[in-house]
Structures are given as structure tokens and as C-alpha cells.
């Protein structure tokens, strides 16, 4: 590409960013931005990773908003023919437009072959933020091909707290019945709509489109899937069975793919694209973990409802999915060394989440769609007690829809658990 053409794209992108911040309501993300700024104080690389359209570019701009920096987005059709030989021209264009800046934001640079060495060279002189929607491409290759230090920041779609910010609702603990009712109604909307920022601007159709883009661009093209229709059935099956155990043998019989190794590779691609994640059954024996069924969770409940066969009316499973994503979000944003599992014994007693840190099990969490204690099934409480005995954990929580009680087991409504964790519940750790 010619330098003039490259500069035209960079100028256009700068104007698009300016208009976006003026036209749209930009929500402050809960990620630890000071930590990122501190790391960029020395010439380093920060990789902001996450599912497509979750707000990675906006977060990078929020991190650097009080500084002079240059920005270029390589996920632009006008850069379709750009190659490694053009990257120095891109840098020259940035300097001519933004000046001799010390910080750079490179959106989706993996679209350009040979980008790693270019970014590695920049890292020696500049603080560099790169964004990407595939963990293998950015995290793995940065670790193996780029020299020097770097950190990865995993961003998720809006949390319930961020959603309430978007709705201009204060999320300090409501005192009145009407405030509680408003928060619970907002939670119902959040479960239905999900946390993709563009969902609130363009409706559920955009979520289906994002899902399709991820399947096509981040999975099919990335790993060269030949049985495209089987892959799509496979992912839709996962989304239709969130919060449930699965085995590759069972899925193989459903989607008509005999080779279970293919299904495992597809699962890895789904997780690398941040479309969802799976949890292992807790066991002190690694072999048992590897051989046991896993449970799949979608990255977003709104997306799960939009693309699945039948999950839309199963509130209990959606609640569990929401809790799973929130636990992963807190693990990322708070830099926790958590390991998250589910627990199940030979009598089929099951606990939804086991949170382990180091050698210690920190908390057991059960999720149930219950309005009162009498609606909570006894087998769920027996499973919680049994797991507590077996794993040596007294910190037991039941997340309900609308029941609360303090005691040996803490019962807490989902909306309060989602909002209170930043204060009181955090002290448990």
C-alpha cells in the first residue's frame, strides 16, 4: 500500500473514534486500568483479549485517554492487502498524524502476517497495546515468538454492574421494595439481552451476527474446518445444553462426527475464540478429571438464548451460566489464581461450582431458581454438605432468585451476589 492510502485509513479511523465517543454512551469498564498503565510505564506489551465486539478497543482507549498515543485498527477492509513490508509505512503514518507518541494501540494486528516481529521491535521503544479475539493467536504467539515481558488482560462482555451503569441505575444495595423490584427486573432483562454493548443499540440481530462472525472468522477459517455444517451443529448443540454435562462420545452421536479428537479440537477452537468455556469435574486425581464429563458455558446468556434450540425458558440453567461467567470475569479482573470446577460424587450428588486457590478449596456455590427455602431441593443441600465434608470447606453459598438467609450456609439472591461482591463478599477471600 502507498503511504498516502495508509494515512487516509488512519485518519478515518481517528475520526470514527472521535464520533463514537461523542455519539454513544461509553461505559467505564471494571478492569484494573491502573495496573495496565503501570505496566505500560515501561516499554512493554499489553494484550487485551476477548470475544469479538466485547469492547476491547474502547478499553484500550480508556486506559490511554489522558496520554498522547497513536491508534490503528488492522481489522479494516481497506487494509485487506497490507503485508509485513507495509508495517513501517503504518508506523510512519501514525507519527505523521499523531506525532512522536510513546504509546501505541494496535487493534487486531494478527491480520497482518509477520506482525509479531514488528510489535516486538516497537516494544523496545514504546508502550504497546494489542487487541485480539483469539487466545491462541495472541497469548500463545506472544509468549513463544516475542521476547521480553508482556501481560494478557481478558475482557468479558458487560457485567451486571456495568449493565446497570448503562441503564443509569445505582447499584448500591436498594432499601425500598420498589428499588429491589427495579433491580430484579433489570436482571431479567440482562439475562435475556446479555452483555454485548452493541446489543443495546441494534437489538438481538447483532448478537446473532457476532456469533456467525466468530464461527466463520475465528473458528472455521482459523483452523481450516472442512465439515462446516457439522461444526455449526456442534457449537449450537453446546449452546443449547449450557450448564449441563457433556461427553465427546455423546456429542459425536448427535452431530455425526465419529472422530472424538476432531470434537476436542473444535472445543479448543471455541474456547480460543472466547465463545464459551468448559469446566472439569473436581478430583484430586488428574486422570479422573480428564476422563470425566465436562460442563459447557456460553460467554453470554443473550447469545445463548439467541442461537440455541431450547435454552431460552430454562431460567435455572441461564442463572448458572451467568454465575459461571461472572466467576471467570472476577478471576480475570482481580488477578485471582482461582481454579474453578464442578463437583459430583458416585451417588450423583452435584455442586455447581468449586473455587480452589492453591491447595485450598475456598468456596462451594450452588445455584438454584428458588423464591423461598422450601423451593430449594434437599438433594442440592445434601450435595453441598457432602462436598463440604469431603473437600474440607465450610464456606458454602446458595445463590437463589429471591431468597436470603445468613447461617452455616449463606443464601443470597442472584442480583445481590452480582452487586455485593466488590464489597462485603470480597472480604471472604
C-alpha positions in Angstrom: 0.0 0.0 0.0 1.1 3.6 -0.6 1.8 5.7 2.4 -0.9 8.2 1.4 -3.5 5.5 1.4 -2.4 4.2 4.8 -2.6 7.7 6.2 -6.1 8.1 4.9 -7.2 5.0 6.7 -5.6 6.0 10.0 -7.2 9.5 9.7 -10.6 8.0 9.0 -10.3 5.6 12.0 -9.3 8.5 14.3 -12.4 10.4 13.2 -14.6 7.3 13.7 -13.3 7.0 17.3 -14.0 10.7 18.0 -17.5 10.4 16.7 -18.1 7.2 18.7 -17.2 8.8 22.0 -19.4 11.9 21.1 -22.4 9.9 19.8 -22.6 6.9 22.1 -22.8 6.3 25.8 -19.4 4.9 26.8 -19.4 2.8 30.0 -16.3 2.7 32.2 -15.1 -0.9 32.3 -14.3 -2.6 35.6 -10.9 -3.8 34.5 -7.9 -2.7 36.6 -6.7 0.1 34.3 -4.1 1.4 36.8 -2.3 -2.0 36.6 -2.3 -1.7 32.8 -1.0 1.9 32.9 1.7 0.8 35.4 2.9 -1.9 33.1 3.0 0.5 30.1 5.1 3.0 32.1 8.0 0.8 30.9 8.2 -0.2 27.2 6.1 -3.3 27.3 3.3 -5.1 25.5 -0.3 -5.5 26.9 -2.5 -7.9 25.0 -6.2 -7.1 25.6 -8.0 -10.3 24.6 -11.7 -11.3 24.5 -14.6 -12.3 22.4 -15.4 -10.2 19.3 -17.3 -7.0 20.0 -17.0 -7.1 23.8 -15.3 -3.7 23.9 -11.5 -4.3 23.7 -10.8 -1.2 21.6 -12.8 1.0 23.9 -11.0 -0.3 26.9 -7.6 0.4 25.3 -8.7 3.9 24.6 -9.9 4.3 28.2 -6.6 3.2 29.5 -4.7 5.8 27.5 -7.3 8.6 27.4 -5.1 11.0 29.4 -2.0 10.4 27.3 -0.8 11.0 23.8 -1.0 7.8 21.8 -1.4 6.5 18.3 -4.1 4.2 17.1 -4.6 1.9 14.1 -7.1 -0.9 13.5 -6.0 -3.6 11.2 -9.4 -5.3 11.2 -10.4 -2.9 8.3 -11.3 -4.0 4.8 -9.2 -1.1 3.5 -6.2 -2.9 4.9 -7.0 -6.2 3.2 -3.9 -6.1 1.0 -1.5 -4.9 3.7 1.6 -7.0 4.4 4.6 -7.1 6.7 6.5 -4.9 4.2 3.9 -2.1 4.8 4.1 -2.0 8.6 6.9 0.6 8.7 4.7 2.8 6.5 1.9 2.3 9.1 4.3 3.5 11.8 5.3 6.4 9.7 1.7 7.3 9.1 0.9 7.1 12.8 3.8 9.5 13.5 2.7 12.0 10.9 -0.8 12.0 12.2 -0.4 11.6 15.9 3.2 12.9 16.4 6.1 11.0 18.0 3.9 9.3 20.6 5.2 6.9 23.3 2.1 4.7 23.4 0.5 2.8 20.6 -2.8 0.8 20.2 -2.8 -1.8 17.5 -6.2 -3.4 17.0 -6.2 -6.9 15.6 -2.6 -6.8 14.3 -2.7 -10.6 13.7 -4.5 -9.9 10.4 -1.0 -9.0 9.0 1.4 -11.8 8.5 4.7 -11.1 10.3 3.2 -8.7 12.9 4.9 -10.3 15.8 8.4 -9.2 14.9 7.1 -5.7 14.2 5.4 -5.4 17.6 8.5 -6.9 19.3 10.6 -4.1 17.7 8.1 -1.4 18.8 8.1 -2.9 22.4 11.7 -1.9 22.8 10.8 1.8 22.4 7.1 2.2 23.1 4.4 1.0 25.4 2.2 -1.1 23.1 -1.4 -2.3 23.5 -2.5 -5.0 21.1 -6.1 -6.4 21.0 -7.3 -9.7 19.6 -10.2 -12.1 19.6 -8.2 -15.4 19.7 -6.3 -16.6 22.7 -4.0 -18.9 20.8 -3.1 -16.3 18.2 -2.2 -13.5 20.7 -1.4 -15.1 24.0 0.3 -18.1 22.7 2.3 -16.5 20.0 3.3 -13.5 22.1 4.6 -15.9 24.7 6.5 -18.1 22.1 7.7 -15.6 19.4 8.1 -12.3 21.1 10.9 -11.6 23.5 10.5 -9.5 26.6 7.7 -9.1 29.1 4.0 -8.9 28.3 0.8 -9.3 30.1 -2.6 -10.6 28.9 -5.9 -8.9 30.0 -9.0 -10.9 29.3 -12.1 -8.8 28.8 -15.7 -10.1 29.0 -19.0 -8.6 27.8 -20.7 -6.2 30.3 -21.2 -7.4 33.8 -24.5 -6.8 35.5 -22.9 -3.8 37.3 -21.8 -2.3 34.0 -25.2 -3.0 32.6 -26.8 -1.0 35.4 -24.4 1.8 34.7 -25.6 1.8 31.2 -29.2 1.9 32.4 -28.3 4.8 34.8 -29.3 2.7 37.8 -27.4 3.0 41.0 -26.4 -0.4 42.3 -25.8 0.3 46.0 -28.0 -2.0 48.0 -31.6 -1.0 47.5 -33.6 -0.2 50.6 -37.1 0.0 49.3 -39.3 -2.7 47.8 -39.7 -0.7 44.7 -35.9 -0.4 44.2 -35.4 -4.1 44.7 -38.2 -4.8 42.2 -36.5 -2.5 39.7 -33.1 -4.2 40.1 -34.7 -7.7 39.7 -36.5 -6.6 36.6 -33.2 -5.2 35.2 -31.6 -8.6 36.0 -34.3 -10.4 34.0 -33.6 -8.0 31.1 -29.8 -8.6 31.5 -30.2 -12.3 31.4 -32.3 -12.1 28.3 -30.2 -9.4 26.4 -26.7 -10.4 27.6 -23.7 -8.1 27.9 -22.6 -7.3 24.4 -22.6 -3.5 24.2 -23.9 -3.4 20.7 -27.0 -5.4 21.7 -28.5 -2.3 23.4 -28.0 -0.3 20.2 -29.0 -2.7 17.5 -31.1 -5.4 19.1 -30.7 -9.2 19.2 -29.9 -9.5 15.5 -26.4 -8.0 16.1 -25.7 -10.8 18.6 -26.6 -13.5 16.1 -24.4 -11.7 13.6 -21.5 -11.6 16.1 -21.9 -15.3 16.7 -21.8 -16.0 13.0 -18.7 -13.9 12.5 -16.9 -15.8 15.3 -17.9 -19.1 13.9 -16.7 -18.2 10.4 -13.7 -15.9 11.0 -12.3 -17.2 14.4 -13.0 -20.9 14.1 -13.7 -22.1 10.5 -11.1 -20.1 8.8 -8.6 -20.1 11.6 -8.3 -23.9 11.9 -9.4 -24.8 8.4 -12.7 -26.7 9.2 -13.9 -28.8 6.3 -17.1 -30.1 7.8 -18.5 -26.6 8.3 -22.1 -27.7 8.8 -21.1 -30.3 11.4 -19.1 -27.6 13.2 -22.1 -25.3 13.3 -24.3 -28.1 14.6 -21.7 -28.9 17.3 -21.5 -25.4 18.6 -25.2 -24.9 18.5 -25.6 -28.2 20.5 -23.2 -26.8 23.1 -25.2 -23.5 23.4 -28.4 -25.5 23.7 -27.0 -27.5 26.6 -25.3 -24.9 28.7 -24.7 -25.8 32.3 -25.1 -29.5 31.6 -22.5 -32.3 31.5 -21.3 -33.5 28.1 -19.0 -36.1 26.7 -17.5 -36.1 23.3 -18.8 -39.6 22.7 -22.4 -38.4 23.2 -21.9 -35.3 21.0 -20.3 -37.4 18.3 -23.5 -39.4 18.0 -25.6 -36.2 17.8 -23.6 -34.3 15.2 -22.4 -37.3 13.2 -18.7 -36.8 13.7 -17.1 -40.1 14.6 -13.6 -38.8 15.4 -13.7 -37.5 19.0 -10.3 -35.9 18.5 -11.9 -33.6 16.0 -14.6 -32.6 18.5 -11.9 -31.9 21.1 -10.0 -29.7 18.6 -13.3 -27.9 17.8 -13.8 -27.3 21.6 -10.4 -25.9 21.9 -11.1 -23.6 18.9 -14.4 -22.5 20.6 -12.6 -21.7 23.8 -9.7 -19.9 22.0 -12.3 -17.7 20.3 -13.8 -16.9 23.7 -17.2 -18.1 22.5 -17.5 -20.2 25.7 -15.6 -22.4 28.1 -15.9 -25.7 29.8 -15.2 -26.8 33.4 -13.9 -30.1 34.6 -15.3 -32.2 37.5 -13.2 -31.7 40.6 -11.0 -34.6 41.6 -7.6 -34.8 43.3 -6.7 -37.3 40.6 -5.8 -35.7 37.2 -6.7 -38.8 35.3 -10.2 -38.7 36.7 -10.6 -35.1 35.8 -9.5 -35.8 32.2 -11.9 -38.8 31.8 -15.0 -37.3 33.5 -17.7 -35.3 31.7 -17.3 -31.6 31.4 -19.8 -28.7 31.6 -20.1 -26.0 28.9 -21.0 -22.4 29.5 -21.6 -19.8 26.8 -19.8 -16.5 27.0 -23.1 -14.6 27.1 -26.6 -15.6 28.1 -28.1 -13.3 25.5 -26.2 -15.1 22.8 -27.2 -18.5 24.2 -30.8 -17.5 24.1 -30.5 -16.2 20.6 -28.8 -19.1 18.9 -29.7 -22.2 20.9 -32.5 -24.7 20.3 -34.3 -24.6 23.7 -32.5 -22.9 26.4 -34.5 -19.6 26.4 -37.1 -20.7 29.0 -34.7 -22.6 31.4 -34.0 -19.8 33.9 -32.1 -22.1 36.3 -29.5 -23.0 33.6 -29.2 -19.4 32.5 -28.6 -18.4 36.1 -25.9 -21.0 36.5 -24.3 -19.8 33.2 -24.4 -16.2 34.4 -22.7 -17.2 37.6 -20.0 -19.2 35.7 -19.2 -16.2 33.5 -19.1 -13.8 36.5 -16.7 -16.1 38.3 -14.4 -16.2 35.3 -14.7 -12.4 35.0 -13.7 -11.9 38.6 -10.8 -14.3 38.2 -9.5 -12.2 35.3 -10.2 -8.7 36.6 -9.0 -9.4 40.1 -5.9 -11.4 39.0 -7.0 -14.3 41.1 -5.2 -17.7 40.9 -8.5 -19.5 41.0 -9.3 -22.9 39.6 -13.0 -23.4 39.0 -14.6 -26.8 38.9 -17.9 -28.5 39.5 -18.3 -31.4 41.9 -20.1 -34.7 41.6 -19.9 -38.0 43.5 -20.8 -41.6 42.7 -24.3 -41.1 44.1 -24.8 -38.3 41.5 -24.9 -35.5 44.2 -23.7 -32.4 42.5 -22.4 -28.9 43.4 -22.3 -26.4 40.6 -19.0 -24.6 41.4 -15.9 -25.4 43.5 -13.5 -22.5 43.8 -10.0 -23.6 44.6 -6.9 -21.4 45.2 -3.6 -23.1 45.7 -4.2 -26.3 47.7 -7.3 -24.9 49.4 -11.0 -25.1 48.4 -12.2 -21.5 49.1 -15.9 -21.8 48.4 -18.7 -24.1 47.2 -21.5 -22.5 45.3 -24.9 -23.9 44.4 -27.2 -22.1 42.0 -31.0 -22.6 42.1 -34.0 -20.8 40.7 -35.8 -20.6 44.0 -38.0 -17.9 45.5 -38.1 -19.5 49.0 -36.2 -22.0 51.1 -39.0 -24.6 50.7 -38.4 -24.5 46.9 -34.7 -25.5 47.2 -34.4 -29.2 46.6 -33.0 -31.2 49.5 -30.6 -33.1 47.3 -28.9 -29.8 46.4 -28.3 -29.0 50.1 -27.2 -32.6 50.8 -24.7 -32.3 47.9 -23.4 -29.1 49.4 -22.9 -30.7 52.8 -21.3 -33.8 51.4 -18.9 -31.7 49.2 -18.1 -29.5 52.2 -17.1 -32.6 54.3 -15.1 -34.2 51.5 -13.2 -31.0 50.5 -12.8 -29.5 53.9 -14.7 -26.3 53.0 -17.1 -24.5 55.4 -17.7 -21.6 53.1 -20.9 -22.6 51.3 -23.2 -20.4 49.3 -26.6 -21.0 47.6 -27.4 -18.4 45.0 -31.2 -18.1 44.7 -33.6 -16.0 42.7 -35.3 -14.4 45.7 -34.4 -15.9 49.0 -31.9 -14.7 51.5 -30.6 -16.0 54.9 -27.4 -15.9 56.9 -26.1 -19.0 58.6 -23.9 -22.0 58.2 -24.9 -21.8 54.5 -25.3 -18.3 53.0 -28.4 -18.0 50.9 -28.2 -14.9 48.7 -30.3 -13.6 45.7 -28.5 -13.6 42.4 -28.9 -9.8 42.0 -27.3 -9.2 45.4 -24.5 -11.6 44.8 -23.7 -9.9 41.5 -23.6 -6.5 43.0 -22.2 -7.1 46.5 -19.1 -9.0 45.6 -17.0 -5.9 45.2 -17.5 -5.0 48.9 -18.7 -7.5 51.6 -18.3 -10.8 49.8 -14.8 -10.0 48.6 -13.7 -9.9 52.2 -14.2 -13.7 52.4 -11.1 -14.1 50.3 
